[in-house]
Amino acid sequence: MLLFLLLGLIFGSFLNVLIHRLPNNQSIIFPSSYCISCKKTLRWFDNIPIISFFILKGKSSCCNKQISFRYPFVELISSLLWVWSYYSIDKPSDQILFLIMISCLLVILFTDYIYFFIPIELNLLMFLSCLVTFVVSGSNNLSSHFFSMFLLSAYFLCLMLITSFLMKKDTMGYGDIILIAVLAFWLGLFDIFLIVFFASLFSITHWLILKIVKKGNNIVLPFGSTISLATILLVILKITLQIETNFF
């Protein structure tokens, strides 16, 4: 359990790198971790997951600028998800797939929320991870996974084109549709409709809050973020309560 706790923290730190660098079209390998404010390379002991944030009191050691609370938050959530998978998922292949998918969704949640950007690399990684897992495990339902993916992507593509034409503005992004298609390939039709339903509720709540706070009409919502959040919550709930929803 301690190993999973530490690995979750380390991978959480890497997820923060992805959240910042992918939308800005930067390499995720080089350069090494640096201060976002002054670009100075961070010392190794200033980059310890969670601990460094509190030792530095939420400020960078090089220029004393505020560090976003997102960094320890993502590291903590990642670690909790790793520990949860240790106790809740028995099959190693399912556990690995869960950690890959949930890590990618965590990144998308924040990149779409902050930058309105869903990295195509993560969608591709999730799709290939699912495909390899299904093939290696000898799944007999591979055709149904592809059917779910193509059906949902076609449905939401048509829905986006129609609503965008009627409302004279973009109602969904292509990144949202690709994300839905990949998740449909992973989870199936019924789960995706549940995810979209709850993601829509989250988005409506988000819109109402922004409407009250900003009092504006031109509000753009990161639907990929709410889809990611709804997926994470649904998968955890299903596995924890041992609920079977793959009816199709």
C-alpha positions in Angstrom: 0.0 0.0 0.0 2.9 2.4 0.9 4.4 1.7 -2.5 1.2 2.6 -4.3 0.9 5.8 -2.1 4.4 6.9 -3.2 3.9 6.0 -6.8 0.7 7.9 -6.9 2.4 11.0 -5.5 5.3 10.6 -8.1 2.9 10.1 -11.0 0.7 13.0 -9.7 3.8 15.2 -10.0 4.2 14.1 -13.6 0.6 14.7 -14.3 1.1 18.4 -13.3 3.9 18.5 -15.9 1.5 17.3 -18.5 -1.2 19.7 -17.4 1.1 22.7 -17.9 3.2 21.6 -20.9 0.8 19.8 -23.3 -1.5 22.8 -23.9 1.6 25.0 -24.4 3.1 22.6 -26.9 6.2 22.0 -24.8 8.3 18.8 -24.4 7.3 16.8 -21.4 10.9 15.6 -21.0 13.1 18.6 -21.5 13.8 21.0 -19.9 13.6 19.7 -16.3 11.1 21.1 -13.9 11.3 24.9 -13.7 9.5 27.8 -12.1 6.6 28.9 -14.2 7.0 32.5 -13.1 10.8 33.1 -13.6 11.7 30.0 -15.6 14.5 29.1 -13.2 15.3 25.4 -12.9 13.9 23.9 -9.7 16.2 22.2 -7.1 15.3 18.6 -6.5 14.2 19.3 -2.9 11.9 22.0 -4.1 10.0 19.5 -6.2 9.1 16.8 -3.7 5.3 16.0 -4.1 3.1 17.8 -1.6 5.9 18.2 1.0 7.8 20.9 -0.9 4.6 23.0 -1.3 4.0 23.2 2.4 7.7 23.7 3.3 7.8 26.6 0.9 4.5 27.8 2.2 3.0 27.9 -1.3 5.6 30.2 -2.7 8.5 29.5 -5.1 11.9 29.6 -3.6 13.5 31.4 -6.6 11.1 34.4 -7.0 8.7 34.1 -4.1 5.7 34.0 -6.4 2.6 32.1 -5.4 2.4 28.4 -6.4 -1.0 27.2 -7.6 -2.7 24.9 -5.1 -3.5 22.7 -8.1 0.0 21.1 -7.8 -0.4 19.4 -4.3 -4.1 18.8 -5.1 -3.4 16.7 -8.2 -0.6 14.9 -6.4 -2.9 14.0 -3.5 -5.8 12.9 -5.7 -3.5 10.8 -7.8 -2.1 9.1 -4.7 -5.6 8.4 -3.3 -6.6 6.9 -6.6 -3.6 4.6 -6.7 -4.2 3.5 -3.1 -7.9 3.0 -3.9 -7.0 0.8 -6.9 -4.8 -1.3 -4.6 -7.7 -2.2 -2.4 -10.5 -2.3 -4.9 -9.2 -3.8 -8.2 -7.8 -7.4 -8.0 -6.9 -8.1 -11.6 -3.5 -6.5 -12.5 -4.5 -5.8 -16.1 -7.7 -4.0 -15.0 -5.7 -2.1 -12.3 -3.1 -0.9 -14.9 -5.8 0.1 -17.3 -7.7 2.0 -14.6 -4.6 3.9 -13.5 -3.8 4.9 -17.1 -7.3 6.0 -17.9 -7.9 7.8 -14.7 -4.6 9.6 -14.9 -5.3 10.8 -18.4 -8.8 12.0 -17.3 -7.3 13.9 -14.4 -5.0 15.7 -16.9 -7.9 16.4 -19.3 -10.0 17.7 -16.4 -7.5 20.5 -15.7 -6.3 21.2 -19.3 -9.8 21.7 -20.5 -10.8 23.7 -17.4 -7.7 26.0 -17.6 -6.9 26.1 -21.3 -10.1 24.7 -23.0 -7.7 22.1 -24.5 -8.0 18.3 -24.7 -4.7 16.7 -25.7 -5.2 14.3 -28.6 -2.2 12.4 -27.4 -4.1 11.4 -24.2 -7.1 10.3 -26.2 -4.8 8.2 -28.3 -3.1 6.7 -25.3 -6.4 5.8 -23.7 -7.7 4.2 -26.8 -4.5 2.1 -27.4 -4.4 1.1 -23.7 -8.0 -0.2 -23.9 -7.4 -2.0 -27.2 -4.2 -3.7 -26.0 -5.9 -4.7 -22.7 -9.0 -6.1 -24.4 -6.8 -8.0 -27.0 -4.4 -9.4 -24.4 -7.2 -10.5 -22.1 -8.9 -12.3 -24.9 -12.1 -10.2 -24.8 -15.0 -11.7 -26.8 -16.8 -8.3 -27.0 -14.2 -6.3 -29.0 -16.7 -5.7 -31.8 -19.2 -4.3 -29.3 -16.5 -1.9 -28.0 -15.9 -0.6 -31.5 -19.7 -0.4 -32.2 -20.2 1.7 -29.1 -17.3 4.0 -30.1 -18.5 4.6 -33.6 -22.2 4.9 -32.7 -21.5 7.5 -29.9 -19.1 9.5 -32.0 -21.5 9.6 -34.9 -24.4 10.5 -32.7 -22.6 13.4 -30.9 -21.0 14.6 -34.1 -24.5 14.9 -35.7 -25.8 16.5 -32.5 -23.0 19.1 -32.5 -23.4 20.0 -36.2 -27.2 20.4 -35.8 -27.1 22.4 -32.6 -24.2 24.5 -33.8 -26.1 25.4 -37.0 -29.3 26.2 -35.1 -27.6 28.3 -32.4 -25.1 29.9 -34.8 -22.2 29.1 -32.5 -20.1 26.1 -31.5 -21.9 24.0 -28.9 -19.3 21.2 -28.6 -15.7 20.8 -29.6 -14.2 17.9 -31.6 -12.0 17.1 -28.6 -15.2 16.5 -26.5 -16.5 14.1 -29.2 -13.2 12.2 -29.5 -13.1 11.9 -25.7 -16.7 10.5 -25.6 -15.8 8.0 -28.3 -12.8 6.8 -26.4 -14.7 6.4 -23.2 -17.5 4.6 -25.1 -14.9 2.2 -26.3 -13.8 1.6 -22.7 -17.1 1.5 -20.9 -19.9 0.9 -23.3 -23.1 2.6 -24.4 -25.0 2.7 -21.2 -22.2 4.1 -19.1 -21.5 6.8 -21.6 -25.1 8.0 -21.5 -24.9 8.1 -17.7 -21.6 10.0 -17.9 -23.0 12.6 -20.4 -26.1 13.0 -18.3 -24.2 13.8 -15.1 -21.6 15.8 -17.0 -24.5 17.9 -18.3 -25.8 18.4 -14.8 -22.3 19.5 -13.6 -22.0 21.9 -16.6 -25.4 23.4 -15.8 -24.4 23.9 -12.2 -21.1 25.4 -13.3 -23.0 27.8 -15.7 -25.4 28.9 -13.0 -22.5 29.7 -10.7 -20.6 31.7 -13.4 -23.8 33.4 -14.3 -24.3 34.7 -10.8 -20.6 35.6 -10.2 -19.7 37.1 -13.6 -23.2 38.2 -14.6 -22.3 37.7 -18.3 -23.9 36.1 -21.3 -20.9 34.9 -23.2 -20.0 31.9 -20.9 -17.9 29.1 -22.4 -17.9 25.8 -20.4 -15.2 23.1 -20.5 -17.4 20.1 -21.2 -14.4 17.8 -21.3 -13.7 18.6 -17.7 -17.2 17.6 -16.5 -17.1 14.5 -18.7 -13.7 13.5 -17.1 -15.1 14.2 -13.6 -18.3 12.3 -14.2 -16.3 9.3 -15.6 -13.9 9.2 -12.6 -16.8 9.3 -10.2 -18.9 6.7 -12.1 -16.1 4.2 -12.4 -15.2 4.5 -8.8 -18.8 4.1 -7.7 -19.4 1.1 -9.9 -16.3 -0.8 -8.7 -16.8 0.2 -5.0 -20.5 -0.9 -5.0 -19.9 -3.7 -7.5 -22.6 -2.3 -9.8 -22.9 -3.9 -13.3 -24.2 -1.5 -16.0 -22.9 -3.2 -19.2 -26.4 -4.1 -20.5 -25.5 -3.7 -24.1 
